[in-house]
Structures are given as C-alpha cells and as structure tokens.
Amino acid sequence: MRGSTVNSQMGGFNKYAEWLHNRLTSRQLILLLSLLVGILTALAAYILKWLIEEIRLLLIEGFSVNDYHWLFLVFPGIGILLTALFIKYIVRDDIGHGVTKILFAISRRQGHIKAHNCWSSVVASSITIGFGGSVGAESPIVLTGSAIGSTLGKFFRVDQKTLMLLIGCGASGAIAGVFKAPFAGLLFTLEVLMLDLTMASLLPLLVSCVTASILTTVLSGNATMFTFNMVHPYTVKSVPATILLGIFCGLVSLYFTKVMNALENLFRQLGNMYVKFIIGSITLSVLIFLFPPLYGEGYDSINILLNGNPTDLLNQSLFAGNSNMLLPVLGLILVSKVFATTTTTGAGGCGGLFAPSLFLGCISGFVFAHLWDKAGFITQVSPQNYALLGMAGVMTAIMHSPLTSIFLIAELTGGYSMLVPLMIISVSAYLTSYAFEPHSIYAMRLAKKGQLITHHKDQAILTLMSLDAIIDKHCLHVNPESDLGKLVNSFAREKAEVFAVVDGLGNLCGIINITNIRKVIFRQELYHSLNARQLMEEPPGVVYIDEPMTTIMDRFESTRADILPVLDKSNKFVGFISKTRLFAAYRQMLVDFSEE
C-alpha cells in the first residue's frame, strides 16, 4: 500500500515536471530551477549551522573559561565514531572530499551526484563538527547544494549542459547561503569548480546566489559572520609587510597541503575502520585538550583575534592566564592544525577545508604581525588587520582562488576598506603557492589522474574524452605458436594491417605488421616453418587503460606510431587504439564543445 502511494506521488511529480516543460521555455525553466536550488540550498545550510551550534551548546556551554576540561578528550572521539557508523551502516558510501567529488562529476561530464548527498553530508558533518571535529562545514554544504542541483536536473530531465549549470548553481548557492556572501558564491563556481560558462549562464548562478543569501539573512539576521573594526587605517608603507605576509601564507598553505596529503595516504594504508578511528580520535582529542581553539570550526577564535582579545584563546587550556605563552601557543596551533583536521577526516569524520584555511590564515596573519613589530621595523602593522589579511592569503594559496578569497573576506567581515591590501596579499600568496603546486588542494587529486577540467579548451576536451570508447577491443589477435599459413588465412579475413600476438594468459607478446612481413607472406614453402613468435616485433609503445588522454597524445607524438596496443592494470592486452580514430573523436568533441 505504501509503495503504491509513493509511486502515485512520483507520478504526480513527473506530471508536474512535464507540465512545466510544456509551459515554460528552456531559459524560463532554468531560471525557475536556479531559484529553487537557491532556496533549498539556503535551507540546507541553515539547518547544518543550526545543528552544529545546538550540539556544541549542549556539550560545552557550561564549561568555565578559566579551567581546562577532561571532556575535550572524549567528545571528539564520540562524534567521529557516530559519524563513521552513520556513513558505514546508513549512507554506505564515501561522502568525504566534497568539492573533489563535484570536480570529478564535472570532469567526467556526467554531472550525476548521488541523491543521498542532499542530506547525508549535512547529518554527518553536523555530528563531526558539533562534537569538536577540527574541520569546516562549507565543503559538505557545497556538496549538498551541488547534489540538490543535480537531483533537480535529473528529475526535470534537463540536458547535460543544463545539469552542469545546476550543479554550479548549487555550489554557488551553498557558499552564498552559508556565508551570506553572494559575490564569493559566484566566484567560487568560476574559480574553484572551473566551469567555463557563458554570460547567459551567469544569470542562473546569480539567481541562486542572491536567493540563498537573502533567505539566509531572513532566517539568521543581517549580522556578518565575523566582527571587524579597522582601528588602524591601512597605509602604503605597509605594502612590503603585506607582500611578505602573502609569501608566508603561501608557505603555510604548502606545509598544510603536503602534510595533509601524507597523512591521508597514511590513513588510507591503515585500511581497518576501527584502527583509523582509534589512532585518529586519540590524536585529535589530545590536540584539542592541549589547544582548545582546535575544537570545531574555529570561528570563535577568529572573532577573538579580529576583535583584539588574543589572550582569550588561552581560556579553558593548561595555559589559561599566562599571556606570555600566547605566541608560542599560536605557533603550535599553526603547526598542529593540519594534524587535527586530517585526523578528523581520516578517523571517519566528515568536514571540509574552508574553516581550517580561514582559521590558519587568521593565526598566520596575527603571528606575522607580532613578529614584524617585535623585529623593530620602522613601519608598525596592526595584528587585527593582518589577521584579516592572513585569512585571504591562506585561503587563496590552499584553494587557488584569489577572487573568491578577496570578496569572501570582505563580505564576511564588512572589511571593504581593506580591498586593496586583500588584493595584494591574495596575489602574493597565490604566486608563492603556484610556484610549488600548480593545482588547488581540491584539484590535485584529479589532476594526477588526468581527470581535471580546466579553462584550457584543448586540455578540457582531452579530459572529457573517453579512452574506452575509442579502443578497438574486437581486433584479431593471434597465438605466438600459430604458423605463417594459419596467420595468412586469418589476415585475409581482416582489413587491419597490425595484429597483436597474445599468449594463452592474455599477455601481449608483440605485434605483427603486415607491411613488415610482406616479403615472406606469399612464400608458401615457409608457411609451416615460420610462426608468429618469429615474425612479431616489439610495439613502438604501449598505452595503459587508466592513463590520461594527454599522456596518450604525447605517446603517439613521441613514438610516431599510427596504432598502439592498450593494456590494463595487470598488463593484459585490451585492444588497439589508432591515431586516426583518436583524432576523429577529438574533432567531434571539439565541435560539441564549441556548440555549447
């Protein structure tokens, strides 16, 4: 009975979707869907933030600011365990690395994100962060917004191009909603997700951003996330210090990125979920016990530094009341934040990198300003101003998103008077980071596999091409012991000129090029004295099925071959790929890409 009710409801939704298709033009439908994506994404962001705050208040609201608390050793582990069990037994899917998942969905040109991501990331990340996990809620909500866009697009049966646009609407709406920052939401989609959009595509993105931002403001008020009052005006004399801070932020981001990748690989090798949980939760709990600012997103700590009350960061710690320990503690937090963040996710928690990058940047700027002033340079700088600038610097360097960072920090703090120094530090930090790592922390995983879409059209087309679709898997392959007479009979039935010699285990032994054996192919007296093993030759090169298309293009260029054998991961022969077929597929993809 229940099943029939669900089916009838789905039938009603399908009829409504069909009715909209018939009544609205394509452009009107896209605008309507982008509005709906903005509304749903803003609601999801509001629910996530509300859940995190309620859990946090329930757990630590009564803690005294002057004492350290043993429960900091317990809460993070409980949150990670609950999250891990929720993901393993209810979601039954990997929901980590939210932005990377979106980039993968875009790069494969499918645009399909599983429907459970519309809610699973909200639940998992709220538990993780509410119990003290040292991660951010923004990447999960970006995945949630993109999943909402993808699900709506599939429900209304939009074309592939529109589906990709709705994913972008969901991502931009998520950023706009969670931060009340519409400009940052729009720029995030263009910079981080790297969607190559036309001017016509910008309007739906703006609709989602503005809708999400307005609805969030209605639900939670006009107040900015961080309070910033510029006590000391920024002057031209501070430019050298700002450039150096940008370089420092770039180096901090490189440290964070490299250590995070190493720790993630370490957790990946552990394999067993409970071993990961024990190691990760113990490490995280100890770090939070020693340094309570590592608890949760860290936004309270950012407000403390921006408002000029840095010693409050020592509250609830072993160093409470000892102001002389402020800079050493901040330095240790700067070093240990990457361990807290990675162990949270590695142990089974769910969260992202927006909040950690802002937290790290704020501390980096504050520490840099104090060290600069202690060094006795002629131009003194404001720790509050540089804490604000550091947020943009580290975020830019980690995510390779200078424009997003500039406008996000300005919108989050109302610090529009700092736009020029925000631009300076973003450029300086980006160039420093880019010199060592050409991809953002989100994109580097896909870039290594050749699965990353960029604004470079040739690279984008090669990434979108599917190797599997252009392999000739039905080509004739012969046994190495087959004699020449048998080979001639086989060759006569085929149009190809190159054949694979494959043993009984599927291993490629070599290739036979008819052109190269033409002198013996018509000598019947040799038909039983020569076999394939004697006639074969080494291929000029081989292609592996998991190699990126750019590498395959380079392989053809370096070998000057017209056809190359393809092997799988276990070195078994799969088929042949020809240069002619490859370039035909490339030209067709170029036509399709240009039409879009």
C-alpha positions, 0 to 999 in steps of 0.5 A: 500500500505504501509503495503504491502511494509513493509511486502515485506521488512520483507520478504526480511529480513527473506530471508536474515536471512535464507540465512545466516543460510544456509551459515554460521555455528552456531559459524560463525553466532554468531560471525557475530551477536556479531559484529553487536550488537557491532556496533549498540550498539556503535551507540546507545550510541553515539547518547544518549551522543550526545543528552544529551550534545546538550540539556544541551548546549542549556539550560545552556551554557550561564549561568555565573559561578559566579551567581546562576540561577532561571532556575535550578528550572524549567528545571528539572521539564520540562524534567521529565514531557516530559519524563513521557508523552513520556513513558505514551502516546508513549512507554506505558510501564515501561522502568525504572530499566534497568539492573533489567529488563535484570536480570529478562529476564535472570532469567526467561530464556526467554531472550525476551526484548521488541523491543521498548527498542532499542530506547525508553530508549535512547529518554527518558533518553536523555530528563531526563538527558539533562534537569538536571535529577540527574541520569546516562545514562549507565543503559538505554544504557545497556538496549538498547544494551541488547534489540538490542541483543535480537531483533537480536536473535529473528529475526535470530531465534537463540536458547535460549542459543544463545539469552542469549549470545546476550543479554550479548553481548549487555550489554557488548557492551553498557558499552564498547561503552559508556565508551570506556572501553572494559575490564569493558564491559566484566566484567560487563556481568560476574559480574553484569548480572551473566551469567555463560558462557563458554570460547567459549562464551567469544569470542562473548562478546569480539567481541562486546566489542572491536567493540563498543569501537573502533567505539566509539573512531572513532566517539568521539576521543581517549580522556578518559572520565575523566582527571587524573594526579597522582601528588602524587605517591601512597605509602604503608603507605597509605594502612590503609587510603585506607582500611578505605576509602573502609569501608566508601564507603561501608557505603555510598553505604548502606545509598544510597541503603536503602534510595533509596529503601524507597523512591521508595516504597514511590513513588510507594504508591503515585500511581497518575502520576501527584502527583509523578511528582509534589512532585518529580520535586519540590524536585529535582529542589530545590536540584539542585538550592541549589547544582548545581553539582546535575544537570545531570550526574555529570561528570563535577564535577568529572573532577573538583575534579580529576583535583584539582579545588574543589572550582569550584563546588561552581560556579553558587550556593548561595555559589559561592566564599566562599571556606570555605563552600566547605566541608560542601557543599560536605557533603550535596551533599553526603547526598542529592544525593540519594534524587535527583536521586530517585526523578528523577526516581520516578517523571517519569524520566528515568536514571540509577545508574552508574553516581550517584555511580561514582559521590558519590564515587568521593565526598566520596573519596575527603571528606575522604581525607580532613578529614584524613589530617585535623585529623593530621595523620602522613601519608598525602593522596592526595584528587585527588587520593582518589577521584579516589579511592572513585569512585571504592569503591562506585561503587563496594559496590552499584553494587557488582562488584569489577572487573568491578569497578577496570578496569572501573576506570582505563580505564576511567581515564588512572589511571593504576598506581593506580591498586593496591590501586583500588584493595584494596579499591574495596575489602574493600568496597565490604566486608563492603557492603556484610556484610549488603546486600548480593545482588547488588542494581540491584539484590535485587529486584529479589532476594526477589522474588526468581527470581535471577540467580546466579553462584550457579548451584543448586540455578540457576536451582531452579530459572529457574524452573517453579512452574506452570508447575509442579502443578497438577491443574486437581486433584479431589477435593471434597465438605466438605458436600459430604458423605463417599459413594459419596467420595468412588465412586469418589476415585475409579475413581482416582489413587491419594491417597490425595484429597483436600476438597474445599468449594463452594468459592474455599477455601481449607478446608483440605485434605483427605488421603486415607491411613488415612481413610482406616479403615472406607472406606469399612464400608458401614453402615457409608457411609451416616453418615460420610462426608468429613468435618469429615474425612479431616485433616489439610495439613502438609503445604501449598505452595503459587503460587508466592513463590520461588522454594527454599522456596518450597524445604525447605517446603517439607524438613521441613514438610516431606510431599510427596504432598502439596496443592498450593494456590494463592494470595487470598488463593484459592486452585490451585492444588497439587504439589508432591515431586516426580514430583518436583524432576523429573523436577529438574533432567531434568533441571539439565541435560539441564543445564549441556548440555549447 
